[in-house]
Amino acid sequence: MTTAAEHYTASIDTTIAALHAKLPAELLAPQVGIVCGSGLSTLAEKSLRNIVEVPYAALPGFGESAVPGHKSVLAFGFIGAGKGTPAVAMLGRRIHAAHSHRIAVHPYEGHPMHVVTYPMRLMAKLGVKNMIITNAAGGLNPDFDVGTIVAIKDHIALPNLTGFNPLLGPPTHPHPHPRFLPVSNAHSRALRRLAFLAAHRLDITASGSRLEEGTYAWVSGPTYETMAEGKFLRAAGGDVVGMSTIPEVVVARDEGMEVIVLSLVTNKVILEQPKGSLSVKEELAGRPISKDVEVTVSHDEVLQMGKAKAEVMRQLVEEICTMLAA
């Protein structure tokens, strides 16, 4: 009887064999993995060279994203100055230029955790040592303006603590892994240092951007947070909040990779509605009452900000890769 670990290994091996049939030898051992979120839609066109795209549909084990207007692909190529570093990026080709969205599959789409995190296992098997993950996030910290890029130093993952952990259950991989993985060092200090050096070299403040450090709060989605939930996450120490990334971070660390997460603040989390009286006494007494318009988060504003900061995010990732190669 085939065990889960044996089945998983066979799937990985089959996927690698499929890649070997499609890729030139120089791209078979990428050193950097990149998960492309909002703000990196131009990575393939502008940063990767000698690109070879492999659709997820051609790879066993990969889940298809349900985001309309995108096809899900792995893009292999070289990134960075000089000859460049061999890299593999999870990204999608835009059909509608106005849209920019992360195409990696998400738990909220109904994909099991082993499917969501399968690319991390595959990239590790291919030889990736450093993982760069980007995402769009809501701002909890009032000091972080929309457009701020946050290098994540820690995370709060309520789903991880309440039975939605990607490492929950019997191991699906045969090689030794710690049963109780420490994640206090999940976010690489060395890679964050490179990110800040890269931001300085690029002088991103000149373009109205800034790089900060902060804590990412992961929620399962697909709903945005209530005001009470936003206050709770802020009180717990969250600076930004999002619906992705942490499962990949945990599994990448389980595979021994160094990880950096760059979160683009695309919107402010709504923590308060405009103050106004809901008492009917004023109305019944015939006195005028104010009609306050309730504010909500719009997914369109998330996409708009991702598009606006696409170039600075792309440059930052490319510069980090250049410094890694050096």
N, C-alpha and C positions, 0 to 999 in steps of 0.2 A: 504494500500500500504506500503510495507517494505521500510524504509528509508535506506540510505547508512550506517548510524551508526549502525542500527539494523542488517543489513546484515553482517557488519564487526564483530560485537560482536558475532553473530551466528557462523561465520567462526572461530574465536578465540576459542570459547567454544567447537566447534567440534574438533579442533586440540588438545586442552587440553584433551578432553575425549579420543582421540586416543592415546595420550601419556600415560595417566593413565592406559590404557589397556596394555601397553608395558613395563612400568617402575616399578621397586621396589619402595616401599614407601619412602625409604631414599633418592632417587634421584628425587623425585617429586617437591622439592623446592630448585632448585639451587640458590646459592648466587652470583656466578660469571658467567658472560657470556664472551665468547672468540670468536672473529671473526678471523679466521686463514688465514693469508696471506702468501706470499712467505717467507720462513724461519721458518714456523711452521708445516711443513709436518710431523714431527716426534712426534708431541704433544701427539697423542692418544697412540702410542706405548710406549712412555717413561715417560709421565707425568700423564696421567689419569689412575686411577685404578678402577676396577669393572665396566668396560665400557659396556654401552648398546648403540648400534647404531640404529638410526631410520632414514631410507631413507626419503629424501624430498618427494619422490613420494607417501609416505604413509600419508603425512600430507596435508590437504586442505589449500590452500592459498600460498604454497611455490612454487617458480619458480625453474625450473631446469637450472643449469649452462650449457652453451654450450661449456665449455672447454673440448677438447678431452682427453680421457684417465682417466676420473675421474667419480666417482659417488658421488652425493651430499647427505651428511648425517648430522644429528645432533648427536653428541656423548655426552652422559651423563656419569659422573663418579666423582671420588674424585681426587683433586689435592692439592699438598702441603705436608709439613711434618706432621708427626703424623697421626691422623685419616684422615686428609685432609678436604678440603672444597668442598661441592657439587657444581659441575660446569656443564655448558653446552657449548659445543664448536661446531662451524660451521666449518667442515673440510671435506676433501675428501680422499678417499683411492687411493693411487697411483698405477696405472697399470704398468706404465713405471717408474722405479726407478730414472731415470735421470731427471724427470720432477717434479717440485714443483711449485704449483700455487694456488692462492686463489680461492676457489670454490664458494664463495658467489656470488649470481647473481648480475650483474652490469646493470646500466642504458644503457650502450652502447651495450648490447646484445639485447636491444629492450624491456626489461621488464619495466612496469610502475613503478613509484616511490612507490606506495603502496605495490607492490610485493617485490621490493628491500628492503624496510624497514619493511616488515611484521615481520621478525624474532625479531626485536627490540621490537615491540608491544607484541609479544608472550612471549619473555623472561621476560619482565616487569610483565606480567600477572602471570608468573610462580613464580615470587618473586626475580628475579635478581636485585641486588642493584648496582653492580659495573661491568662495561663493559670494557673489554680490546680488542682493535682493532689493528691488525697489518697489514702492507702492504709493498709492494715494491714501491719505489719512485725514481724519478730522482733527482739528486743533482743540485740545483741552486746556493747554497752558495759555493764559491770557497774554503772556509776553511773546508768544509765537504768532506772528502775523501770517495771514494767508500768503503762500508763496515761499515760506521758510522751508528749507531742507533740513531734516533732523537725522543725524547719525545716531542710531539707536544704541544705547548703552545697556539697557535692561528691558525686561518685559513683564507684563501682568497678563496671565492667560487663564481667565476663569474657566473656559472649557477644559483646559488641561487638568484643572483641579477637581473637576466635577464629572469625570467619566468620558471625556472627548479627547483624551491624550493620544497622539499618533503612535505611541509605543505601547499602548494598552493591548493586552492579550498575549497569546503565545508568539514568540519571535518568528518572523517570516524569513529570516536570513540565517544561513548556516555558520558563518564565521563568528568568532567571539565578539560580543558586545556587552557592555556593562548592563546588568538588569536594572540598576538604579542609576540612571545617567545624571551626573551633576550638570546643571545648567546655569549656575552662578557666573560662569565664564562663557556663556553661549555667544556673546557678542564681542568679537575680537578687538582688543585694545590696539593691537598693531595695525589692523586695517583702518580703524577709526583715525589713528594718527596719520596714515597716508591720506585719508579723505580730507583732513584739515590742511595738510601740506598742499594737496592738490587744489583745494579751494583758494589757498593763498596764492599759488602760482597762477591760477586762472583769474585772480582778482574778481571773484564772482559778485562782490559788493558793488562793483562798478555798474553791473547790469541790474542792480536793485534786488539781488538775492543775498541770502545769508545762510550759513551752515551752523547749526546748533547741535548740542547733545540732548538726548531725552529718553524717556521711557515709553514704550509702545504697549498699549492695552489692546489685547486681541479679544474680539467678540465674534460669535458665530455668524451674525447677520441672518438673513439679508435685510432686516430692518435697521434703520438708523436708531440711535439711542434715544430713550426718553430723557427728559430734563433731569429727572431723579437719577437715572443710570449714569448720565454724564457727570453729574456732581459726585456720585459715588466713585467713579473711576478717577476723577481728578483728585478727590480726597485720598484715594489709595496711592497716589503718586504718578498717575498717568499724565503724560504730556501730549500724546496723540493717541488716536484710537482707529482701528481698522478691522476688516473682516478676513484678513489673509495673513500669510507670511510665517506665523509662528510654527505651524506644523512643519513647514519646510526647514525652519531654523533648527528645530529639535532633531529632526532626522538627519540633517546635514552634520550636526554635532555628533550624533550617534555614529556617523560614518567617519568622524575624525577631521572634517573640513573646518577651515577658518571661515567665519561668516561676518559679513557686514550688511546691515539693513539701512537703506536710505529712504526715509519717508518724506514725501512732499505734502505739506499742509495745503489741502485744496479748499477747505471750508472750515469755518468755526463751528464747533459743536454748540448747539443751542442749550444753554444752561438756565436761561430765564426768558419768559415771555414779557412783552411790554406790560407795565403795571397799569391796571385799570380796575375799577370797582365792578363786581358782578352783582351787587345788591340791587334789587328792584325798587328800593325805597325812593331813590332819586327819580326813577322813571315814573312811578306811581304818583309822585308829588308834582309831576309835570315839569321837573327841572331837566335841562339837557344833560345827556351823559355822553362821554367820549366813546367812540368806536375804534378800538385798537385792532390793528391788523396782526394776526398771529403770524409768526415767522416759522419757516420750515427749511430743511435742507433739501436742495435740489441736486439730483444726479448730474444735471446739465452743468451746474457750476463746477462740479468736480472735474468733468471732462474738459471744460474750458480752461481751468487752471493747469491741468495736466498738459494741455496743448501749449499754453503760454510759457511754461517752464521746461518744455521738451529739450530745447537746445542746451541750457545750462546743466540739466541732468545728464544729458548725453556726454557733454564735455567732461563733467566730473568723473563719470564712470571710466571714460577713455583715459583720463589722466591717471586715475588710480591704477589701471592696468599697465600703463607705461611705467609707473614707479615700481609696480610689482616685478616687472621684467628686469628692471635695473637693480 
